[in-house]
Amino acid sequence: MSPKLVLTGFGHFPGVPDNPTQRLLAHLAQNPQLLPQPHRLALLDVAYQSAHAEVDGLLDPAPDALVLTGYSAKAKALTLEARATSYCAPDQPDICDFIPAQLAEPAPPITTNAPLAALSIRLKEAGIAVETSQDAGAYLCNYSYHHALSRVEERGLATKVLFVHLPALESTDLAHSAAGTISEDDAVRALALIAQELVG
């Protein structure tokens, strides 16, 4: 049976030995009733050379919704990313110490097909601080998001695709240097609400 939802997180990467999204996936794996059924959880490598293949695998078979999550030290609240670009920072290697070559002619940004306004309202009604961003960064988060949006567009899929950046989890080492924090309970509630909204 095709999953209604695929939800991803990332493992560790330089400067972030304990990725909050990996913790959240572990929490949801232990509490599957919080998410629409059937669903699939996937922990992605912070590696450029495997990112495209990993994302392609998540879209075959195509789910109703693909929600990718990542950590951002700059996020002040749970952040819904409105679009992705093909740009990769030339000074931020992945866990394999690899940086992709820059495109001579960068592809235009691709906008999410997820209903950001409705999601923001739903989250705020639930008491969760949320922001919308037009800049998903220039690292694996943005890279994976851009590829997922490209594939859905190319294949004419109905899959809703959204990237969610999370601030540091409260009471973790990252909380001391991050711009914002969120409790683990609120982060889990937020992801569950987003999933429910996107799969209808």
C-alpha positions in Angstrom: 0.0 0.0 0.0 1.3 3.4 -0.9 2.0 5.6 2.2 -0.2 8.7 2.6 2.7 10.5 4.2 6.4 10.4 4.0 8.2 12.3 6.8 11.9 12.8 6.8 14.7 14.2 9.0 18.5 14.5 8.8 21.3 12.9 10.7 24.3 14.7 12.1 26.3 17.2 10.1 29.3 19.5 10.9 28.5 21.5 13.9 25.4 19.6 14.8 26.2 16.2 16.3 22.7 15.8 17.6 20.1 16.7 15.0 16.7 17.6 16.5 14.9 16.2 13.5 16.5 12.8 14.1 15.1 12.9 17.7 11.7 13.8 16.4 11.7 10.9 13.9 12.6 8.5 16.8 9.8 9.9 18.9 7.3 9.5 16.1 8.5 6.0 15.3 7.6 5.1 18.9 4.2 6.8 18.6 3.0 6.0 15.1 -0.6 6.8 16.0 0.2 10.5 15.9 0.5 10.4 12.2 -1.8 9.5 9.3 -1.8 5.9 8.3 0.0 4.4 6.5 3.1 6.5 6.6 6.8 6.2 6.2 9.6 7.8 8.2 13.0 8.3 6.6 16.3 9.6 8.0 18.3 11.2 5.2 22.1 11.3 4.9 23.7 14.8 5.0 25.4 13.9 1.7 24.9 15.7 -1.6 25.9 12.7 -3.8 23.1 10.4 -2.4 20.4 13.1 -1.9 18.8 12.8 -5.3 18.5 9.0 -5.2 17.1 9.2 -1.6 14.4 11.7 -2.6 13.5 9.8 -5.7 13.0 6.7 -3.6 10.7 8.6 -1.3 8.4 9.5 -4.2 8.1 5.9 -5.5 5.4 5.1 -4.9 4.1 8.7 -4.7 2.6 9.6 -1.3 -0.1 12.2 -0.7 2.4 14.3 1.1 6.2 14.5 1.5 7.3 16.6 4.6 11.0 17.1 4.8 12.4 18.5 8.1 15.7 20.0 9.0 17.4 22.0 11.7 18.3 25.7 11.4 20.3 27.6 14.0 18.7 30.8 12.5 15.1 29.7 13.0 13.3 31.6 15.7 10.2 29.4 15.4 9.0 26.4 13.4 9.5 27.7 9.9 7.6 26.7 6.7 9.8 27.1 3.6 7.9 28.6 0.7 10.4 27.7 -2.0 13.8 26.2 -2.8 16.6 27.1 -5.1 19.4 25.3 -6.9 22.1 27.2 -5.1 24.6 25.4 -2.8 27.0 27.3 -0.6 30.6 26.9 -1.7 31.9 26.9 1.8 29.6 24.3 3.5 30.7 20.7 2.8 28.5 17.7 3.7 29.5 14.9 6.0 31.7 13.5 3.2 33.5 16.8 2.8 31.9 17.2 -0.6 30.5 20.4 -2.2 28.7 20.2 -5.6 29.9 22.3 -8.5 27.9 25.5 -9.0 25.6 25.6 -12.0 26.6 28.1 -14.7 23.0 29.1 -15.0 21.1 28.5 -11.7 17.7 27.0 -12.1 14.8 29.3 -11.1 13.3 28.9 -7.6 10.5 26.4 -7.2 7.6 27.2 -5.0 5.9 24.6 -2.7 2.4 23.3 -3.6 1.5 23.1 0.1 -1.1 25.5 1.5 1.2 27.6 3.7 -1.5 30.1 4.8 -3.8 27.4 6.0 -1.0 25.6 7.7 0.1 28.7 9.5 -3.4 29.4 10.7 -3.8 25.8 12.0 -0.5 25.9 13.8 -1.2 29.3 15.4 -4.6 28.1 16.5 -2.8 25.2 18.3 -0.6 27.6 20.1 2.6 26.9 18.1 4.8 29.7 17.0 5.3 29.5 13.2 6.9 31.6 10.5 7.0 31.4 6.7 10.4 31.8 4.9 11.4 32.5 1.3 14.9 31.2 1.9 15.5 27.6 2.6 19.3 28.2 2.9 22.1 26.8 0.8 22.8 23.4 2.2 21.3 19.9 2.1 17.9 21.1 3.3 17.5 23.4 0.3 19.2 21.0 -2.1 16.8 18.1 -1.2 13.8 20.3 -1.2 14.6 21.7 -4.6 15.0 18.2 -6.0 11.7 16.9 -4.5 9.8 19.9 -5.9 11.4 19.4 -9.3 10.6 15.7 -9.4 6.9 16.3 -8.4 6.6 19.0 -11.1 8.4 16.9 -13.8 6.3 13.8 -13.1 3.0 15.6 -12.7 2.5 14.1 -9.2 -0.3 15.3 -6.8 2.1 14.9 -3.9 2.2 18.0 -1.6 5.8 18.8 -0.8 6.9 21.0 2.1 10.1 21.6 4.0 9.9 22.5 7.6 12.9 24.1 9.4 13.0 23.5 13.2 14.8 25.6 15.8 16.7 23.9 18.6 14.9 21.6 21.0 14.6 23.0 24.5 17.0 21.6 27.1 19.5 20.4 24.4 23.1 21.7 23.8 22.0 23.4 20.6 19.6 25.6 22.6 22.5 27.6 24.0 23.6 28.9 20.6 20.4 28.8 18.5 18.2 31.8 17.6 15.1 30.1 18.9 13.9 26.9 20.6 10.8 24.7 20.7 9.8 22.0 23.1 9.9 18.4 21.8 6.2 18.0 22.5 5.3 21.1 20.5 7.5 20.0 17.6 5.9 16.6 17.5 2.4 18.2 17.7 3.3 20.6 14.9 4.5 17.9 12.5 1.4 15.8 13.3 -0.8 18.8 12.5 1.0 19.5 9.3 0.8 15.9 8.2 -3.0 15.8 8.9 -3.6 19.0 7.0 -1.6 17.9 3.9 -3.2 14.4 3.6 -6.7 15.8 4.2 
